[in-house]
Amino acid sequence: MVVPHTPLLAAASQNSQSSIPCLLLVSNPPTRSNTLLRIIAVAVTRLSRKNFSFSSKLWRHIYSWAPNPTVYLETHPEAGFVKGYTVGFGAQEYIWRHSFEENEKFLRDNLVTATAMIRKSVLERVGGFDTSNRQGMEDWEFWLAAASKGMWGTTIPETMDWYRRRPVDDNKWRNFKGDKSEQFKQKLKLKYASLYQPGHWPRLTPHVHRYFVNTSAVWQSPMRAGYPMGLGGSSSLSYANGLSKARARLLIVLPWFAMGGADKFNLNLVRFLASHGIARSPYTNATSPGQTHEAAQGLSSAWEITIVATSGADLAWMYNFLSWTPDVFVLPHFLKSSDFPRFLCYLVHSRQPDVLLLTNSELAYLLVPFLRAYCPGPAIVDYTHMEEENWKGGGYPRYSVAMQNMLDLNIVASTHLKTWMVQKGASDSRIEVATINVDEKEFRPDPRAREMMRNLYKIPNDPNHIVVLFAARLAAQKQPKVVLNVFKNLAARRLTFTGLIAGDGPLRDEVDEFLGRFDLSSHVKLLGPIPPSNMKTFMAACDIIFLPSRFEGISSIIYEGMSVGLVPVSAAVGGQAELVTDEVGVLVELPFEEDDGRNNDPDEAVQVRLYTDALQGLLEQPKRVHQMAARARERIQSQYSLGHMGRTMVSLFCQAMQYQAARPRSPPFKESALEAAIQGIENFDNQNRIESLWRETQDLLKARKIDNTHLEAADKMKVQYEKSKQALVKLQREYDAKREEFLEYQAEAERMYMRCEEEKDRMASLEQRANKEGKITEELRKSLATAQGSLAECRLSCSESRPRNVSQTQTPSSPHTWNRARQGDAKQGQARQDRAPG
């Protein structure tokens, strides 16, 4: 897919045969039944058949491609090629988000598919694709070849093409895997060796716009080079891409695709117009090329819709909008801010919208003079939801008042807001009310879902057990702290209820901390963010919708809750009283100070008390709650259905078209409009910088808060450390004393042990000796017995043989004499035993 540098396929004719938002006419006609199809011209100049087949191959892979890449290359001359994210389908399903911004990583692998838009000049300078490569990965070699010549690309952060994956793809191309893959990598490394040296990878230097450049003594804007942003400038981009027109068309300019009430209204409006619209339109834009009043009578029922987002900050619902219209553009993704105005004019001339709708986009309001001067065709209307006194003197309604003389019609969400704008100086003759309403068929009571959700969250399925739902962004406007304190008070009053908190936002951490600190788990459940498609299921389990916002228009969540059959409890702010009556809900009058002009919020404690009392009155009367819920549902069905809103908006669009045709607004001078656009872009850029700095500041403050918390904890730990250190010193001293005592005990124990061992050895010796002595004693006893026996015999013999004349005194018959004799014998025996060996 090749794009000439300049002009972009100037020879290509306008795609007047196509009714879908195509970019350029190509040889293959568009498929009218597939409105998701985008057709890009293929320019082939002095390229080989191989390169042409490469372009054809790309065409087979592309199913949905917006003009973003083409516009990107025209407005970013530093880029040689551009692509978006790829959706893989078929054998493998994935979203491939790798990009050219990964730079040197391309030296290791091919990180992107071949579905890119390439400048013709880049292709010619590189020499096309290597026709000798028949084994795949020729696109990878092309990227490296471009890089070796100092050219590189970038990526639009959106899914822009679908790539069919087959199970056998790798078997067809040998360079994809195995030994051939490594050989191919080595070939690239040798062929483009300079790229593998540090610092040799090309870096894109953004082309910087200067708002005023002195050329030939004429002050002019650089935006003059494109679509009419300068005096006497070109009337178009390098292409016009005028589309044929068979249906009414709407161009919507909004800030983003966030998950919020205003965005839900935008989505509902797109849904209705894409599927219903008008059968006949008595008014048409007669200035559209080739469009006549008679042709306008044949407008079909459904509208064609183009949507432009001026900020890429929040795109959570982008694909919800894409399901109803493929013509969606997020300008920061592919344009510099200085190119926003001319791209809007390009869309006006290409799409030929009947109505240009601005809603909640500050930049869109700042560009109104430029759009009125340079794009006089469509009727320009705006839609505002609520005033914001604390932001720029009233917020978007204040801008609406300021720009009223250049808008064909102002549409507001409530009579309250219309009154406010008239008080600020607007004319009430061009202000109409269209409430945002709700799809009553989608949001309806569902007993089965009620039972299922209550069982899931272990909530008694009892009509007398009331469930209170707070479903909103956890931000200051919605006051989640008030909700938490009200739930805490209701629990303290011992009321039977369950509170559900559904949402996410900057105050999520504080909500978590509050619930943990007061342990409300038995009464309150934090659900986190709920997908919009599931919200009606969660609502079915509830009885009361609680929304204590600081300011509102008429909240979309109140519409949805009443449609499901919930009783609203909210603040009497904005136009809430137009929807919520005493028969269907409770609005709390907050004590604002009259002199403050409602710039200051009432005391939070007062709000908590008032809301607590209001909810207590309902919780104590479950039967009354169910009666009010039924009346709330009836009120939505009779007056605030989605169909009623859609028909009202279509009627007001037709009214604006009539104003534009019969009583058009006077356009400003182009010079003044151009200057206003430049100042608006400057303001937009500065505000983005300020918001970026504010976010960085908030991050730093948050980090500082965390650091302070850590420092406080560190100080406490330091004090505790000192105390612990002192205790440790004391313990050390005690330990040392105990150790000395222990050592003494140990030494004494060792001495006792040695003595014990010595005694043990001595006892063993004595035991041995005793054993030996025992043997000798036994022998002596036997010997003594023998000796005594012999002695007795000897005495007997002696007595028998002794002469009769021997004196009696000479006979040792005295006992003492015999004892001494015996002792002497014993001593002699002991002496012999001692002398005995062993």
KELUM-403279 format. One record per residue (C-alpha): residue in one letter; x, y, z. Coordinates in pm, whole numbers, plus 50000, padded with zeros to 5 digits. Example, Ala and Ser with C-alpha at 12.3 -4.5 7.8 and 13.67 -1.06 7.14 Angstrom:
2
A512304955050780
S513674989450714
This chain:
838
M500005000050000
V501815030649872
V501125067449921
P502875092849700
H504565120249898
T502765150049740
P500265152849609
L498475122049734
L497205105149421
A496245137949267
A495145119648954
A492655098449147
S489075108549087
Q486675116049365
N484855086149498
S481465099649405
Q480085064949333
S480445053549695
S478005062249969
I480275049150243
P483065069850398
C485845057750171
L489045076150121
L489785071649750
L488475052649452
V490395021049361
S490084994849093
N488054972249321
P484614987549382
P483464990749744
T481114965749900
R478074986549979
S476714961050224
N479844962950439
T479994998050582
L483084988850781
L485124986350461
R487715013050390
I489285013950043
I492755028049992
A494195034949648
V497265015549543
A499665036549338
V502195015549149
T505005034048976
R508145017348835
L507794988149074
S508414951848996
R505614926648972
K506774913249308
N506174946849471
F502804950049308
S501834915849437
F502934927549781
S500414955749758
S497774931249643
K498594908649934
L498134937850170
W494764944650018
R493624909550100
H494534915050465
I492774948350507
Y489154948150617
S488734980750805
W490905010850743
A490035046950820
P491755075750638
N493815082250952
P497095068150809
T496815089050493
V496115120750688
Y498885111850932
L501495110050656
E500335142850509
T500485160850842
H503655143550968
P506285147450695
E508935132250922
A507295097750906
G508035074550614
F505265049850688
V502525044250941
K500295016351063
G497805008151337
Y497324978851569
T496364945751410
V493554922051503
G494464885951437
F491574862351359
G491044827551228
A493384801051368
Q494694826151623
E492834854851787
Y494694884251937
I495294921751923
W498844929351812
R499984961851976
H503684961251890
S504674992451702
F507395010951512
E508065030251833
E509995000051961
N512845010151727
E515974988851788
K513934958651888
F513334953951515
L516954942251493
R515944910551676
D512464903651539
N509854916251295
L507414932051540
V504664943651303
T502634930151017
A502984942950663
T499684961950681
A501214996550675
M500825027250459
I504145037250298
R505125068450117
K505895062849750
S509115082849793
V510265059150067
L509505028649857
E511385042949560
R514395053049769
V514635018549928
G514155001849592
G511034982849682
F510964948449833
D513614922049774
T512134901749489
S514654873749541
N513194865849880
R510634838149823
Q510564824650178
G508794852650367
M509784881050601
E510354904750306
D508494931750502
W510994928850789
E513864933650546
F512054963850401
W511784980350745
L515504975350805
A516364987750457
A514355019450522
A516035023950861
S519485019950702
K518665050050483
G517525071050778
M513765066450732
W511385052350989
G507705050651072
T505225053851354
T502005037951479
I498475050651533
P497255035651865
E494055020551726
T493154986751578
M493014994551208
D493304961651019
W492314925151052
Y494834898150966
R493624863150891
R495754836051054
R495824800950913
P497244770351090
V499704763350807
D501144798150754
D504504789450908
N504884759250681
K504654781150372
W507414805250469
R510714789450570
N512164821850705
F509594821550985
K511144794251198
G513894768451239
D517374769651089
K516224790650794
S515004817451035
E518424819751202
Q520144820650863
F517824848650751
K518604868551067
Q522314864651008
K521844876250649
L520054907750769
K522754914051028
L525464912850763
K523494932650505
Y522544960750746
A525534958850978
S525564996451042
L522154994551211
Y523534970351466
Q526104995951582
P525095016551889
G523515050051803
H522915042651435
W519155036851453
P517175065651292
R515085087851519
L512055107051397
T512325144251460
P508795158251493
H507945185351247
V507205215251469
H504545239851357
R505175276451420
Y501965295751434
F503335326051251
V506175326351000
N507295358450829
T507525349450460
S507825376650196
A506745402450453
V503365384950483
W502315371350822
Q500655338550765
S499835306850952
P501625274150873
M498185258450881
R497615277750559
A499525250450376
G496655226650432
Y492935229850429
P491775265650465
M493655277150769
G495335307250612
L494425336550399
G494165326050039
G495085290550130
S494165258549954
S490525248649965
S491235212350047
L493735186750155
S495575168049881
Y492345149249830
A488675157949870
N487015123649886
G483535136749830
L480955110249910
S477615104549745
K474685111149974
A471465091550009
R470715096450378
A470745123750639
R474175128450794
L475285140151136
L478805150551238
I479325149551616
V482295166251786
L482805154552143
P485785152952380
W486165115552435
F484375082252479
A484345080352858
M481965060353077
G479635087553198
G476125101253177
A476825126252898
D478595099352696
K475705075252752
F473375101352606
N475665104652302
L475655066952260
N471855064952289
L471465092952034
V473785075251789
R471895042651844
F468565058951771
L469685078451466
A471555048951316
S468485026851345
H465555051251315
G466175087151213
I463575103850991
A461545091150703
R461465124450519
S463285157250577
P461575189450465
Y464865207750512
T468225200750362
N471595216450319
A471335231549975
T475015240949977
S476205204749971
P477755195849634
G475245178449410
Q472535178949678
T469175193349578
H465965198049769
E464265171449557
A467025146349634
A466655154149999
Q463065141949990
G464435106949943
L466485106150260
S466215071650416
S465155065450773
A468555058450929
W471225085350955
E474875082450861
I477005094351151
T480595106451178
I482105111451523
V485205131551611
A486865130551953
T489155159752032
S490935141852317
G492335106952352
A492265108052732
D489435083452789
L488245059452518
A486505033052730
W483315033552519
M484905039152180
Y484035004552052
N480435008452172
F480175037651930
L481985018251657
S479264991851674
W476845018051538
T479085037851303
P482515029951159
D483305066451090
V485025074751420
F488145096451455
V490265103351763
L492155134051642
P495205132751875
H495955097551754
F496915109051405
L497005147151399
K498875175651556
S496495199451727
S497275226451471
D495815203751202
F492505197551382
P490635226551215
R491435217450858
F490635180950917
L487215191151053
C486665211450739
Y487795181750530
L485155160250702
V482485186450642
H483245187650268
S483725149950239
R480755138050445
Q478435167550372
P476655165650709
D473245181550747
V473955189251113
L477185195551304
L476585187651672
L478985200151941
T478755186052291
N480975190552595
S484095198552391
E485805231052486
L487955230552173
A484865226451955
Y483375258152103
L486625276852044
L486565265851678
V482945276351615
P483925309551447
F486335291151218
L483765264351131
R481105290251062
A483465310450837
Y485085281750646
C482405254450661
P479115272750595
G477165242150486
P475745223750789
A473535236851063
I475645240051379
V473975231051708
D475245222552055
Y473945201552342
T474695210252705
H473815190953019
M474475212753323
E476085244653441
E479275243153647
E479635275253842
N483095266153967
W484555260453619
K485015289153374
G482015308553492
G479475281453421
G481195255153210
Y479975245052865
P476635263552894
R478635295652941
Y480465288152614
S477075281252455
V475815315352561
A478955332252426
M478715314652087
Q474945316652046
N475085342251765
M477095316951557
L475065286051649
D471835278051470
L470305262451779
N471125255652145
I469745223152286
V469785217952663
A468985188752891
S466585206853124
T464325236953157
H466445247053455
L469515250453231
K467565270352971
T466535294653243
W470135297353362
M471365305353010
V468695331752957
Q469745347753286
K473305348753151
G472185367952843
A471155341752588
S468055345052373
D465395319752468
S464035318752110
R466925296651998
I467165274452307
E465195241952311
V464935214552572
A465505177652496
T465875155652802
I468385127152778
N465875099652872
V466535062252882
D465835030452688
E462935017352892
K463054983852711
E466664977952811
F466274991053167
R463264973053310
P462424953253625
D463844918053613
P462754894953899
R465094866853790
A468104889953781
R467054903954120
E467034869554278
M470294859354108
M472224890654211
R470934889754567
N471984853554599
L475364861754445
Y476104888654702
K474354870154988
I471644896255027
P468324883955174
N465744881054899
D463164897055125
P460954926155010
N461514942455348
H465314941655306
I466064973755115
V469174976454898
V470575011354835
L472755015754524
F475325043054468
A476535039754108
A478785067953996
R482355078153936
L484275079854263
A485095116554220
A484505148354416
Q481395158254218
K479535126554319
Q480595129054686
P481335092554773
K482515103755120
V478995116155192
V477635082355080
L480005063655312
N479155085055613
V475445081355545
F475815043455530
K477825044755853
N475085064656026
L472345041455901
A474275011656034
A474775029456369
R470995034956390
R470594996956354
L468534999056034
T468244968455813
F469684975455469
T472534967355228
G474504994655052
L476174987754716
I478885010654577
A479535006254204
G482195027054034
D485815036954016
G487765069054012
P490375090654185
L488815086154530
R488845048154519
D491725045054768
E489935067455019
V486765046654985
D488735014655049
E490425030455352
F487095042455496
L485445008555462
G488434991655624
R488655016655909
F484995014656012
D484404977955922
L481124982455734
S481404948955559
S478134936555710
H476204965555550
V478244978655254
K479714960754952
L482174977354714
L481554963354365
G484144983254170
P483534994653810
I480544978453644
P480444974853262
P477544995153120
S475994963952971
N475764948453320
M474454978653508
K470784969853456
T471404935453609
F472904950753922
M470094976053942
A467544947953940
A468774936954284
C468264971654435
D465394992954562
I466855028154600
I469275047554379
F471295071954593
L473175100754426
P474225130254649
S475995149554370
R477265184754425
F475835194654085
E473925177153808
G471825184153504
I469445155153522
S471545124653600
S471395095653355
I471715070953642
I468495085253789
Y466725079553456
E468005043753441
G467225036553804
M463645048953775
S463195028653456
V464264996953640
G461955005653928
L464245022154184
V463365051254409
P465765080454358
V467265098854653
S469345128054535
A470145164754573
A467705191054450
V470275205754207
G470135213353836
G467005200353667
Q466525170153894
A463135182954013
E461825181453655
L462185143553662
V461935134054030
T458625143154192
D457505136154547
E455465106454421
V458495088154282
G461485098854491
V463125121954742
L465145152954658
V467085168054946
E467255206054959
L470775215055059
P471375247155257
F473365267455006
E474175303055099
E472335327154871
D475215351654861
D477565324554744
G475725319554419
R476075282254489
N479825284554450
N480375268754790
D479155234854901
P477135231555221
D478825216055520
E479415178955468
A478105170155813
V474835188055733
Q474495168855408
V475165135855582
R472485142955841
L469875153055581
Y470525123155356
T470575099455654
D467185111755769
A465745109155415
L466945073355370
Q465865063155718
G462335074155637
L462315050555338
L464075021255506
E461455021155781
Q458645018755523
P459494991555267
K455934990455136
R456075027455053
V459385021954870
H457854995754640
Q454845017854565
M457085047154473
A459225024054257
A456205013554049
R455235050053994
A458825058353893
R458735031753622
E455385044753494
R456735080353476
I459675069653260
Q457495049453023
S455015077652973
Q457345107652933
Y461035098952923
S461545069952683
L464465067252444
G462155069752147
H460755102652278
M464275116752311
G465285105151963
R462225119851796
T462695152551983
M466355154951876
V465515147551512
S462805174051521
L465255199251666
F467865190251405
C465295197251136
Q464435229851308
A468125239651309
M468385230750939
Q465385252950873
Y467015281351064
Q470205276550862
A468305277550535
A465865305650617
R467635326650882
P471325318050864
R473785332151112
S476165358050976
P479625342850945
P482545361851099
F485375375950890
K487725348250785
E490705367050925
S489055369351266
A487895333151246
L491395321851160
E492855341351451
A490205327051683
A491125292051566
I494815298151627
Q494115311851972
G491775282952039
I494465257651945
E496995276352160
N494535275452447
F493895238552387
D497625230452385
N498285251652694
Q495395235952877
N496685201252790
R500105211052924
I498525225153238
E496455193653287
S499545172453230
L501445193053485
W498485191053721
R498445153153690
E502185152053749
T501725174954048
Q498975152854183
D501165122454136
L503995140254316
L501675151154596
K500395115854623
A503965102954626
R504845129554883
K501895119155095
I503075083455073
D506615094955155
N505335114955453
T503465084455570
H506635064455535
L508625091655716
E506135092156000
A506315054656017
A510105057356005
D510105082256294
K507915059056496
M510185030456408
K513175051556510
V511645058356852
Q510785022056884
Y514295013656773
E515795035457049
K513555019057304
S514444985157168
K518124994657171
Q517945004857537
A516094973257622
L518674953957425
V521524970157622
K519764961157945
L519244925957824
Q522884924657718
R523994934058064
E521694908558221
Y522954883757972
D526574891258054
A525854887358428
K524014855158369
R526824843658145
E529404849958417
E527224831258659
F526764804058408
L530514801658348
E531084798258721
Y528444771458740
Q529984755358437
A533454755658594
E532084741658921
A530194715558723
E533354706258539
R535224703158868
M532464682159014
Y532464661858699
M536204655758729
R535804646459092
C532954624058996
E535114608058731
E537944603658978
E535564588759232
K534194566858963
D537664554658872
R538514549859241
M535294530959296
A536064509658997
S539534502759136
L538094495159474
E535534473059316
Q538244454059135
R540284452359450
A537264442059651
N536574415259403
K540124402959433
E540064406159813
G536824387159815
K538484358059640
I541494358959879
T539244361760182
E537304331260071
E540504311960025
L541744324060364
R538454314560518
K538804280060376
S542444278460480
L541544291360825
A538824265760854
T541304239260753
A543874253360991
Q541354255061268
G540414219561198
S544034209261204
L544594229761516
A541714213061683
E543064179961590
C546464190861706
R545084202662041
L543304170762076
S546404151962002
C548434174162230
S545984170662510
E546134134062478
S549884132362465
R550714159862726
P552404148063037
R550314148163348
N552874167263560
V552874198063330
S551574229163513
Q548144241063433
T549284277563401
Q551554268963115
T548534258562902
P547264286562683
S543744279862779
S542844315862867
P540484331962613
H542564363862598
T545584343262521
W543824325462246
N542484357662096
R545904373262084
A547184342461917
R544454343161664
Q544994380461590
G548624373761536
D547794346361294
A545384369661110
K548044397261079
Q550464372560939
G547824360560693
Q547084396760584
A550764403360534
R551034372860317
Q547994384060114
D549484419060061
R552674403059939
A550774380959701
P550954391959328
G547874407159142
